[in-house]
Amino acid sequence: GNFGRIIQNIVFGPNGVLYGIDYDNNFCEININTAGVSTLFALDGFVDLVNGMVYDPITELFYASAEPGNESGDCSLITISLDGTWASVARGPAGLVGGLMFDGETLYGVTTKNVQIIYDKTTGEQTVDKPITGTENTICHD
């Protein structure tokens, strides 16, 4: 199917529904059978670009790594709820986070500084987990 617009990130949420964020910062539902995209709500006051998004069924929140609208070189960890509310948890110094991973308990990110970080989902605090080698500009780029 033809989306008709660019979706930055997609992730399966509750009940196997596919969600994404378009380039106009609209949180969307994607029909997996037709590829039709329905806007659920706008992320008003949002930042420039979402680099990664995961869904946590325990907290029933989406977590996203978002670039700020400036050249600070850091990323915000934000939460998004299906009721249309979103919040910035924290902005961190680990570099732009190009992807998020969630193993059911731990929220990980990979950065432009070639490190894997662990996020505290409540405070947004970043802890360096380990360096990533052989990936310069392949995970994400500045």
C-alpha positions in Angstrom: 0.0 0.0 0.0 0.9 3.6 -0.3 1.2 5.5 3.0 0.8 8.9 1.2 3.1 10.4 3.8 6.4 9.5 5.5 6.3 7.7 8.8 9.4 8.2 10.9 9.1 5.2 13.2 6.7 2.3 13.5 6.1 0.0 16.4 3.4 -2.5 17.4 1.4 -1.4 20.5 -1.4 -2.9 22.5 -3.5 -5.6 20.8 -1.0 -5.9 17.9 -1.9 -2.5 16.4 0.8 -0.7 14.4 1.6 2.9 15.3 4.0 5.5 14.0 4.8 9.2 13.9 4.7 11.1 10.6 7.0 14.0 9.6 4.3 16.5 10.8 4.6 15.0 14.3 1.2 13.3 14.2 0.8 10.1 16.1 -0.8 7.7 13.7 -2.4 4.2 13.5 -1.4 2.1 10.5 -3.7 -0.5 9.1 -1.4 -3.5 8.5 -3.8 -4.9 5.8 -4.2 -1.8 3.7 -1.2 0.4 4.8 -3.8 3.1 5.4 -2.7 5.7 7.9 -5.1 7.4 10.4 -4.0 10.4 12.5 -4.9 9.9 16.1 -3.5 13.1 17.5 -0.9 15.8 17.0 2.2 15.9 19.2 1.9 19.7 19.7 5.0 21.5 20.8 7.1 18.5 19.8 10.7 18.4 18.8 12.2 18.0 15.3 12.6 14.3 14.7 11.9 11.0 16.4 14.7 8.5 16.0 13.4 5.5 17.8 10.2 4.3 19.5 9.2 1.3 21.6 6.0 0.2 23.4 6.1 -0.9 27.0 3.0 -3.0 27.9 3.8 -2.7 31.6 3.5 1.1 31.7 1.2 1.2 28.7 3.4 3.9 27.3 5.3 4.5 24.1 8.9 5.7 24.7 10.6 7.7 22.0 13.9 9.3 21.4 13.5 12.7 20.0 15.9 15.3 18.7 15.5 18.7 20.1 14.9 21.7 17.9 18.4 23.0 18.4 22.0 22.0 17.9 22.7 20.8 21.4 23.6 17.3 20.3 21.5 15.5 22.8 18.2 13.7 22.8 15.0 13.8 24.8 13.4 10.7 26.1 9.6 11.2 25.8 6.6 9.2 26.7 3.5 9.0 24.6 0.1 7.7 25.8 -2.8 6.6 23.5 -4.9 9.3 25.2 -2.9 11.9 23.3 -0.7 13.1 26.1 3.0 13.1 25.9 5.8 14.3 28.2 9.5 14.8 28.1 11.1 12.6 30.7 14.6 14.0 30.4 17.3 15.3 28.0 20.6 13.5 28.2 24.2 14.0 27.2 24.9 10.6 25.6 24.5 12.0 22.0 21.7 11.6 19.6 20.0 8.3 20.2 19.3 6.6 16.9 17.3 3.7 18.1 15.6 2.3 21.1 15.2 -1.4 22.2 13.1 -2.8 24.9 13.6 -6.3 26.3 10.5 -6.3 28.5 12.3 -4.8 31.5 15.2 -2.6 30.3 15.0 0.3 27.9 18.2 0.6 25.8 19.4 3.2 23.3 22.2 3.4 20.8 23.9 6.7 20.2 26.0 8.6 17.7 28.8 8.4 20.2 28.8 4.6 19.5 27.7 3.5 22.9 24.7 1.5 24.1 23.0 3.2 27.0 20.4 2.1 29.5 17.6 4.5 30.3 15.8 4.8 33.6 12.3 5.1 32.3 11.1 7.2 35.3 13.9 9.8 35.4 15.4 9.5 31.9 18.8 9.1 33.4 21.3 7.5 31.0 23.9 5.0 32.0 26.5 3.8 29.5 26.1 0.1 29.1 28.9 -0.7 26.7 30.7 0.6 23.7 29.6 -0.4 20.2 32.4 -1.0 17.7 32.4 -1.2 13.9 29.2 0.9 13.6 30.4 4.4 12.8 27.5 6.2 11.1 25.5 3.0 10.6 23.3 3.1 13.7 22.5 6.8 13.3 24.3 9.9 12.1 24.8 13.4 13.3 
